[in-house]
Amino acid sequence: MSNHAAGPTTNDPTTNDPTNDPTIKALVARIDQDADPNHADLTPAVEQLGELGPKVIPYLSDTLNAKDELTRLHAQRALERALERHFGFVPGQGWTKPDGEARFRTLWIKNGNYDADGAEPAREASIKAWLTWSSTQRS
Amino acid sequence: MSIKESSKDSLKAGEMEIDMTSIEAAKSGEKGTIKFTPNAKAKDTTKLRMVQVVRDVQEDGTDYKWTGSQARLEDVKTQEKGKAGEAGSVDKGWMVDHNPAAVTPRSKASDPAVSTAYRDYWPNSSVSQDGHKNGKDIQHCSLWDFPGISGGNLTWRFETAAQGADGTTYGTVKWGFTVKDSKVINESHSFHDNPSATFNAAVDKFNDVYHNPGSPSAPKPAATPEKKD
């Protein structure tokens, strides 16, 4: 039995590294695997990262700026899923807070309107904005 | 090639637009949006949303088999009914496009209905939205999709419908394509006012599998004990 497999998904409070969770790292490493043929933008890891909420954002910075466009799209979807949950989205039921989607859109645009197909400078600026926002969520 | 077309004035209740771009790369498929804008004559509705049904056909003509977290998709597929091509006949293998890993069938009458709406699973809020119509206040509805595959051949057939809060259909588009040897071929589409019998059968099957209100398998409300004097 592996201790790592059952390990906590929270950051180690003894370090300042916001990306030291092995479970989240493993999900990011699998972000392109086993895509659904009906939804090529989605993989099991994308959905699982989304379920963990905004704490996954620091782990996504490299994949949001990956060379491969499909990897960037998977990372975008993971970021979106994490934020959707944050604002009250429940899969199968939709937005459970009346202003949830409006708040999602406002924040998405404020943080650079990230687009996996967009130009690299725009992506980099958006990633920086998300990392800044994420750091405020942890404190 | 791509699928880019508007229904223009051909639908009674509004304009359906399909804007799918073919991708031929490591992952080949079609990526883009489908949009419906109700016109002034359309029935008012507080919510206008896309419901999509899909069939995935393998190169040998058999339906794609879903396993693992997606295995319940096998349960919601339609069964063939009637003679193919005849009015009211139902084609086999069609299912409501949803994520079965995210939902479970209802077990009691107080459980919320399991949604058929595409965006209740994949809102893609930066590129799609729900709509409404209240007199002159009109907002279109849309969905974003990217069916595609790498290292295999597959045919996708879709029927995407704009539906109001009461289940009224405002318009549909049937569309599809094949990926063969990483190339996108056989793209097609057509616009319709009403959903097909197959679409309706797929929605009925979904509602039955999830025991949704109004379906034959819906849980009955608990009986209220009789008052005793």
Interface residues (C-beta under 8 A of the other chain):
Chain A: A35 D36 P37 N38 H39 A40 D41 L42 P44 E47 D68 L70 L73 E80 E84 F89 P91 G92 Q93 G94 W95 E101 F104 R105 W108 N113 Y114 D115
Chain B: A25 A26 K27 G29 K31 V54 D56 Y64 S69 Q70 D97 H98 N99 A101 A102 V103 P112 V114 S115 A117 R119 D120 Y121 W122 P123 N124 S125 S126 D145 F146 P147 G148 I149 S150 L154 W156
